[in-house]
Amino acid sequence: MALRNIGLWAVEGFELAFSLAKFCCCIHVTGSYAMGPSMLPTIDLNGNVIIVERASVWLQKVSRGDMVVLTSPEDPNKQVIKRIVGMEGESVTYLIKPGESDECQTIVVPKGRVWVQGDNIHDSRDSRVFGAIPYGLVHGKLFWRVWPASRFGSMCNV
Amino acid sequence: MSLVTARWKSIAKEAVERAAIMARFLCLLHVTDAYLFSSTLVYGPSMFPTLNLAGDVLIVERVSHRRGKVGPGDVVLVKSPVDPRKTITKRIIGVGGDWVTFPVGPGNGDRSRSVMGCLGEAMIRGHCHLFLRVPKGHVWIQGDNMYASTDSRNFGPVPYGLILGKVFCRVWPPEGFGSISH
């Protein structure tokens, strides 16, 4: 009798775990990232929980101004968060040495690539270092900040 | 009245159950396709004679590249750096840190010199060759059919993150069944 109960609980537990796995499958929840200072002040160094959506990337609906998650071209095991500053065909002007001189450079983003920069241009390894990245490295678009509660809200136009 | 409602309820319940089974199956299919192995139809002249012009169905495994186990000599599926909707099949010639050399032709000379930061040129057998070092985190890919292939000689080294999987074997056409030759 006790054995039968244990069996039932085990089946129920397994079904619950399976439902949870199916839910996660649907949302494709990604792991957490170790944050650096490159997106200050938009994303600070304390834990932020942000929902990332993949539909926009797949439908190619990302544009200039969106914050995206991408695989770093320098280290394929790292996922970094940066803002898209130029889409293919657009021209981007950036300071070569921010804080030290006003010297600028203008480049045109090649086809199939995007130019990304961190909001904290003084401490960010981005396209100013590794060039425009292929769009295929972009994996998700930052959609909604869930934590901290004081900054709860949309990540568009932020 | 209650009999009709009961009947609709049971139909709705069965529909939801069937949809759930379908959803579970699609989940399993997606996970296998994206993280284990998948089959792809590839066509084009750039990998001749390793792959046929008319098209081959290949089994591509999606485990090695996540573990960093793809290297020179492997035929891989890569997301095209010039058109993100296209997937291209090429062979890895060099990985980050390797030196690669290739002859300069009318199609790729100027771009190679200025954009890819070529570190040197040499005249080898009467043809101008460029040689450069593949940056860290990138791979150099080329098609086996050098004369009909748009590859790293045109668009430069490709970030490792664009690799989708390593070709495991060919399943169609049946004459070519088995591992693709080196």
Boltz contact constraints between the chains, C-beta under 6 A:
constraints:
  - contact:
      token1: [A, 25]
      token2: [B, 27]
      max_distance: 6.0
  - contact:
      token1: [A, 71]
      token2: [B, 161]
      max_distance: 6.0
  - contact:
      token1: [A, 73]
      token2: [B, 137]
      max_distance: 6.0
  - contact:
      token1: [A, 73]
      token2: [B, 159]
      max_distance: 6.0
  - contact:
      token1: [A, 74]
      token2: [B, 137]
      max_distance: 6.0
  - contact:
      token1: [A, 75]
      token2: [B, 137]
      max_distance: 6.0
  - contact:
      token1: [A, 76]
      token2: [B, 137]
      max_distance: 6.0
  - contact:
      token1: [A, 76]
      token2: [B, 160]
      max_distance: 6.0
  - contact:
      token1: [A, 76]
      token2: [B, 161]
      max_distance: 6.0
  - contact:
      token1: [A, 111]
      token2: [B, 82]
      max_distance: 6.0
  - contact:
      token1: [A, 112]
      token2: [B, 81]
      max_distance: 6.0
  - contact:
      token1: [A, 112]
      token2: [B, 82]
      max_distance: 6.0
  - contact:
      token1: [A, 112]
      token2: [B, 83]
      max_distance: 6.0
  - contact:
      token1: [A, 112]
      token2: [B, 84]
      max_distance: 6.0
  - contact:
      token1: [A, 134]
      token2: [B, 81]
      max_distance: 6.0
  - contact:
      token1: [A, 134]
      token2: [B, 162]
      max_distance: 6.0
  - contact:
      token1: [A, 135]
      token2: [B, 84]
      max_distance: 6.0
  - contact:
      token1: [A, 136]
      token2: [B, 79]
      max_distance: 6.0
  - contact:
      token1: [A, 136]
      token2: [B, 84]
      max_distance: 6.0
  - contact:
      token1: [A, 136]
      token2: [B, 162]
      max_distance: 6.0
  - contact:
      token1: [A, 137]
      token2: [B, 159]
      max_distance: 6.0
  - contact:
      token1: [A, 137]
      token2: [B, 161]
      max_distance: 6.0
